[in-house]
Amino acid sequence: MMDIYNYYQADTVEQNQLRYKNKLVDFKYSTYDKSNKIKILPDEIVKILLKAGKIGTKIMSDIYLVGGMTRDLLLERENRDLDFVVSNNLPCLIEELSTEFDGEGSYNEKFHTGSILTRSGFNLDFATFRQEYYPYPASLPLVKFTENLKDDLFRRDFTVNTMVLNLHPDRFGQLEDYFGGIEDLNKRRLQVIHSFSFYDDPTRIIRGLRLMVEYGLSPDERTKRLLIEVLRNFNFIEITPVRVINELRILLERNKGSDLTGYLRDYPIFRLLQIDFEIKEEIISSLQQLEEYLAYYREKKYNIREWLLRLAVFLKDVSPVQIDEWDIKKSEKDILKFPGKIKSRLNIIKNTEERFALYKVFQEYTREECILLLTFSNEESTRDKIKIYLEELSRISIDIDGFILQDLGLKAGPEMREVLDRILAAKISGKINNTEEELKLARDLIKERNGRDK
């Protein structure tokens, strides 16, 4: 703990020195010709890489492809997010590359980072060589620039994310590996770079878990020990929930919740949200049920925020008061709090029989909330009602509206809502089926109402 105390009292240069002093990997610089791997990439990515290298040479800037794209290139896995690290002159590079590929470019002068979104949907992110200074654990870093690529790579999370691909025209496709990343990737080994890494940025724990799940990597003993130490002993009060949930979103978008439970028992990452709970069989069973419904409605092309439902099942016993304190979207908070309301909602559905009444009940719920109702319902008859709404009733609508009713002689007011509801109820019950029948019923209802008013 004394090392950690001294580390966060140090300045940028001293912190960097302490990182090297507490490194968990050896420096072993190697190069490999991977130009053959580039040839299998989509044509536009190849063009981007070639052009970036040529512009870099023109403006006297070294530019490398780094991180996930380089790792996935070696594994021949698809990746549309390109990360670049640049020695200098980044604004010039972004401006010229944006023009070349008709993209939307932006540059952050404070952090010397930038991005380009190409018209064809590729995301290009750029950063200048840098060292980072963390004033305290889990803080956002302060940036100091460096001319040393090795220092930039050493600040990163895991060795498999530190490999770079040189884009200089004379060395195009040369892989540069400073910390044995290619060996770790081949051996499916996850190695953190230095002992302070998870204290500097605890969300790296979630990214590490993602590499375990998606790439089949296993942490070496020192990395595993550090993961467990930080999760057990560190107070994550300084990290903002939105940073954690953004990482959880990526993890849960790509992976079934039921596939994560074993890892989460070993690495309780929800402690980053100040939450500590055991992964019990009840949660596992609910996640398995959820995945069945997600697969079913995915096949039917329903647009559902799957990651959010997986997270809601994991957090089903978390206090709504705590969730309300998180700096995330209100719509996301509502979904995460919904499991606490499910029991009473299921009772209402159970006791509702008439189709239009059922339709009105479900009007309160989002599609995601309906899936959660299905997941936690134990009664087949109730589940059938939820499916009827999702697959049938939710698709029913009427063609006429208030303006048409006014044209037919009905004055604006509460009566208009009543007439529209009666027309919709008739359509839901199957008594009417098309616009012509809707109009006929509307005229009859208006005539009936006008008759009562005389």
N, C-alpha and C positions, 0 to 999 in steps of 0.2 A: 504493500500500500504506500510505503514511503516513495518508491519510484513513481507511482502515479501522482502523488502529491507534487513531487519535484517537477514532473513532466508538465503539469498544467500551470506551474509557476514560471516555466521557462518561456523565453521569447521564441520567435520563429526558427532562428538558426539552431538554438539549443534543443528545441523540440525535435527538429530533424536529426540532430546528432543522437538524441536519446532513442529515436526510432531505430537508427542504424545499430546502436548499442544493444537494443533489445529485438533485433531481427530474428525471425524464425525460419528464414530461408537463406541459402547461400547465393552469393553473386557468382553466376557462371554464364557469361555472355556467349551466345551462340547465334549463328546465322544459318538460314536454310533458304534454298531457292523454292518458292511456292508459286511461281508465275503460272505453272500448269493448273493450279487450283483456281486462279482468277478466271481462266478461260471458261469455266463451267458456270460462272455467274451470269445473270441476265445482262443482255447487251447494254442497257442503259447504265447499270452499275459500273460495268467495265469502262464505259465512256466517261462517267463521272470521275473514277479513280485516275484514269489516264490524264484527263484535263486538269484535275486538281494537282497532279504531280508537275505538269507543264507550267501551270500558273505559279506554283510554288517556286520552281526554278527561276522563272521570269522575275519574280519579286524578291528573290534571294531568301526564301523561307523553306525550312525543312518541314515536310508534312508527312504524317503517318496515319494509317488506319489503325485503330486501337480498340481494345475491349471485346464486346460480345460478337461483333461482326467478324473480327479476326479469328476468334475462337471457333465460331460456327463455320467459317470458311474451311478450316482444317477438318471439321467433322462433316462437311458437305451438308450442312443444315441451312434451311432458308432463313434469312434475316433481312428485313427491309430498313432497319435502323442503322445508319452509318455514323460512327463516332470517329472524329479526327483530332489529332493533337498536333499543334503547329508551333514552330519556334518563334515566329514574329510576323508582323504585317497582316494580321488576321482580317482587319476591315477590308483591305484590298482584295484578299482572297475571296471573301464572301461576296463582295460586289461583282467581281468578274465571273465567279462561278454561278451566281444567281442569274446574271445576264445570259450566260452561255446556255443554261438549261431552263430559262423562262420560269424561274422559281421565285418564291417570296422569301427574301432574306432579312435577317435582323441581327443586330450587334449590340451587346451589352458592354458599354465602355467601362463600367465599374469593375466587372469581373473578367473582362476580356474574353468573353465567350460569345458564341453566335450560333445561328441555325439557318437552314434553308429547307423549305418544303417544296419539292419539285412538283411540276404539274402532274406527273404520273404517280405521285403519292409516296416518294421516297423521302425519309426524314434524314437530314444531314445535320449533325451537331459538331461544333468546333470548340476547342479550348486551347489557350496558349500554355506552353510548358509552365508548370507552377509547383510551388511548395505550398503547404497549407499549415495554418496555425489555428489551434483550437483553444480558446480562452478557458473553457471548462468542458467536462465530459458531455457529449451529446449536443454540443453547440454547433451552429452552422460555422463553417471555417472562414477565417480571414485568409486572403490570398497574397502570396508573395511570388513574384515571377522569377524564373530561373532559366539559364541557358542549357541546363543539364537534363536531357531526356530521362536519364536513370533516376534522378530525384523525383521527376514527375510520376514515373511508373511506380516508384517505391511507396508513394502516398496512397496507392490504390488498395483494393480489398484482398483479392486472391490471385495467386500466381497465374491461373488460367486466364485471367483478365488483363494481364500485363504485357502480353505479346503484341508487337506492332508490325505492320506491313509497310515497308518503305515504298513511297510513291514517286521518288525521284526517277526521272526517265532512264538514268544510267543504272539504277538499282531497283527498277520496278519489279515488285513481287518478291523482294527479299524480306523474309521473316526475321525479325530481330528479337531474341529472347534473352532477357537479362537475368531472370530468376528461376529458370527451369520449368517454365509454364508448359512447354510442349511435352516434356517428360511426365509432368503431373497429369496432363490431359490424356496421354496415352495409357497411363496407369490408373486413370479414373480416380485421381487423388485430389482432395481439396485441402489447400494449404493457405492459411492466412499469412500475411507478410511480416507483420510485427506485433508485439504483445499489446500495444495500445489501440490496435485497430478497432475493436468492438466498443471500446470506451469512447473513442473519437466519434464514431458513428454507429450506434447500435442497430440501425436498419440494415447494416451489412449482415447481421445475423439472419435476417429474413432472406436476403439475396443468397446467402450461403445455403440456406435450406432449399431454395429454389434450384440451385445447382445440384444438390443431392438428389432431389426428386426428378428433375427433368433430364439430367445428364448422367445419372447413376454414379455421381462422385461420392467418395467416402472421405470424411475428414481424417487427417493423420492425427496421431495421439495428442500432439501439442495443440492443434486447432480445436479438437474435440474438448480437451481440458479447458481451454480458454472460453469456448462457447458456454460450457456448463457453469464455469466460474462467474462469468459476467451475468448470465441469466439468474443465477441463484443469489448473487450478492449485491448487484448494482441497483441503485434507486433510479428509475427511469423518469423521474418527475420533470426533468428539464426538456425532454423530447416532446415535441408537439404531436398530438394524436394524428393530425392530418398527414404528417410524414410517415408515420407507421402504417396508416390505412392505405396510403398510396402504394406502399410496397406490398401490403397484404392483397391489394386489388390485383396486382400483377401475378402474384402467387396463385390466387384463387380464380383468376380468369383462365389460367393455363392448366390447372390441375383440379381433379375431382376432390372434394373435401374428404371423401372416404379413403382416398389414397394417401392422405397426409397424416392421418391419425397416429400412425406408428411413430413418425418423425416428431410430431408435436408432443408425444409422451416423453421423448428424450430431450427435446428442445422446446420448452414452453414459451413460445415467442409472444403469447398474449400478455406476458408480464411487461412488455414494452408499452402496453396501454394501462398499466397499473391493475391488471386483472390476473388472478391466479386461480385456476380451477383444474380439476382432474378430467381427463378425457375418458368419460365413462361409457359403458355399453349403450346407454340410452342415446348419447350423442352420435355414436357410430351408427346405430340403427336408423336414426333420423336422417343422417347424411346419406346413407344407402338408399333410403326411401326417396329423398330429395333427388338424388342422381337419376333414379328411374323416371321421375316426372320430368326432369330437365331434358333427358334424352328423348322422351316421348314428344314434348312440345318443341324441342329443337328440330326434330324431324318434320314437324308441321309448320316450321318456319316462324314460330312465335318469337318476337323480339323480347328477350328477358335478360335482365342484368344478373347473370348466373353467379358471378363472384359475390354479389351483395347477399344473395340468398344463402350461399355457403357460409358467409361470415355471420349472418343472422342466426343460423343454427348453432354455430360454435358459441355465440354470445347470448344465447336465449335466456340465460339466468342473470345477465348483467343488469344492474339497476338502470331504469330509464333516466334517472337524474344524472347518472354518470355519463350516459351517452349524450344527453343534452349539452354537456359541457365541452364536447368535442367540436373542433372547428372544421366541421364537414358540412356538406349540403343538407338542408332540411329534409329533402326527399330521401336521402340516405339514412338520416337519423330515424325517420318514420318507419322505414323498413326494418331497421335494426331493433327498434322498440316493439315492433308488431307481435313477436312471439309471446310477449307478456299479456296480450289482449286476446289471444287465440281461443282460449277456453270459452269465454263468454260469447265470442263471435260464432263459434261452432254450435253453441246452444241455440242461437237465433236461427241459424240456417236449418238446424234439425227440426225446429218447430214451424218452419215456413214451407207451405205446400204449393200454393197457387203460383203459377209461372210469372205473372207480372210482379207479384209481391217479392218473389225471389230475385227477379231482375232489379228491383228497387233496392233490395238489401245489398246486392253486389255492386251497385253503383258507387258505394263508399270505398271500394277496395281497388288497389292497383292490380295489375296482372301478377306482379311479384307476390303481393299479399295473398292472392288466390292460390298460388303455388305453395306458399307456406301453410295455408289452411289445409290443402290436400295432404301435405307432408305430415302434419300433426294430427290429422283426423283418424280416429280408430273405428269409425262406423262406415260401412260400405254405402249405406243409403245417403249419408251426408256427402261422402266423396262423389257419389253420382250426381248430386245436385250441383256441386262445384264444377264438375266436368261439363254438365249441361250448360251452365252459364258460360264457361270459357269457350266451349266449342260451338255453341248454338245461340244462346240468348244474347251474348255480347256482340254478335254480328248483326243483330236485327236493329234496323233503324227505320224511321219514316221519312218520306220525301218532302212532305209539306212542313211548313214552319209558320211562325207568327205572322209574317208578312202576307202569306197566302190566306191565313184566317182573316186578317183585316180586309183583304180584297173581297172575301166572301161575306163581309158584313159584321164580323165580331170585333168589338172594341178591345183595345189593349187593356190588360188588367189580370187579376188572378184567374178569371174565367178562362183565359187563353191557355194557361198552364194546365188547367183541368181538362180542357178539350184535347190538347195534345197528348196528355197522359192516357186518356180514354182511347184515342186512336192507336197509340203505341200498344196499349194493353190488348186491343183487338187484334193487332198484327201478331203479337207474341203468342196469343192463344190460337192463332190460325184462322180467325174469323174473316180477316181480310188479307190480301196477298200482294196488292199492287197499288200504284199511285192513283189510278182511277177509283178503286174501292176506298182508298183513303179520302179522296175528295168527296165522294158520295156520303161517307160516314160523317165527315166534317160538316157538310151542308145539313145533314139530318140533326146533328148535335146542336148546331147553331140555331136551326129552326125550333128545335125543342126548347132551347134556352130562351130564345126571343118570345116564344109562346108563354113561358112561365113569367116573363118580365111584364107582360101586358096586364 
